[in-house]
Amino acid sequence: MGIDRLLNVSEVAARLSCSKATVWRQTAEGNLPEPIRLGRLTRWPESELSEFLAELKSRREGRAS
């Protein structure tokens, strides 16, 4: 098992093709995985974000059937 990469808000925004403000808003609303706080740093585990996106994709594909 490898070490999970931690993404900052800019990297999450780029992955989601949205603004950093949208990442913060969606996180506050509980629509994105809870980030890890390391002192003043806030980071999202890459694996959790990938799982979240995979779940959204599977829900979307389930509705299309």
C-alpha positions as CSV (number, residue, x, y, z in Angstrom):
1,M,0.0,0.0,0.0
2,G,1.5,3.3,-1.1
3,I,1.3,6.7,0.6
4,D,-1.8,8.7,-0.3
5,R,-1.0,12.0,-2.0
6,L,-2.6,15.0,-0.4
7,L,-4.0,17.6,-2.7
8,N,-4.3,21.3,-2.0
9,V,-7.4,23.4,-2.9
10,S,-5.9,24.5,-6.3
11,E,-5.2,20.8,-7.3
12,V,-8.8,19.8,-6.2
13,A,-10.2,22.7,-8.2
14,A,-8.2,21.7,-11.2
15,R,-9.3,18.1,-10.9
16,L,-12.9,19.2,-10.7
17,S,-12.6,22.0,-13.3
18,C,-14.0,24.5,-10.9
19,S,-12.9,27.5,-8.9
20,K,-11.2,27.3,-5.5
21,A,-14.3,29.1,-4.0
22,T,-16.5,26.3,-5.4
23,V,-14.3,23.7,-3.7
24,W,-14.6,25.5,-0.3
25,R,-18.3,26.0,-0.7
26,Q,-18.9,22.3,-1.7
27,T,-16.8,21.2,1.2
28,A,-18.7,23.4,3.6
29,E,-22.0,22.0,2.3
30,G,-20.8,18.4,2.7
31,N,-20.7,17.7,-1.0
32,L,-17.0,16.9,-1.1
33,P,-15.0,14.7,1.2
34,E,-13.8,16.2,4.4
35,P,-10.3,17.5,4.1
36,I,-7.4,16.8,6.5
37,R,-6.1,19.8,8.4
38,L,-2.4,19.9,9.2
39,G,-1.9,23.1,11.2
40,R,-2.8,25.9,8.8
41,L,-2.8,23.6,5.8
42,T,-5.9,21.9,4.4
43,R,-5.5,18.9,2.2
44,W,-7.7,16.3,0.5
45,P,-6.5,12.7,0.2
46,E,-6.3,11.9,-3.5
47,S,-7.8,8.5,-3.0
48,E,-10.8,9.9,-1.2
49,L,-11.4,12.4,-4.0
50,S,-11.0,9.7,-6.6
51,E,-13.5,7.5,-4.8
52,F,-15.9,10.4,-4.5
53,L,-15.7,11.0,-8.3
54,A,-16.1,7.3,-9.0
55,E,-19.2,7.2,-6.9
56,L,-20.7,10.2,-8.7
57,K,-20.0,8.6,-12.0
58,S,-21.6,5.3,-11.0
59,R,-24.7,7.1,-9.8
60,R,-24.9,9.0,-13.1
61,E,-24.5,5.7,-15.0
62,G,-27.1,4.1,-12.8
63,R,-29.7,6.7,-13.7
64,A,-29.0,6.4,-17.4
65,S,-29.9,2.7,-17.3
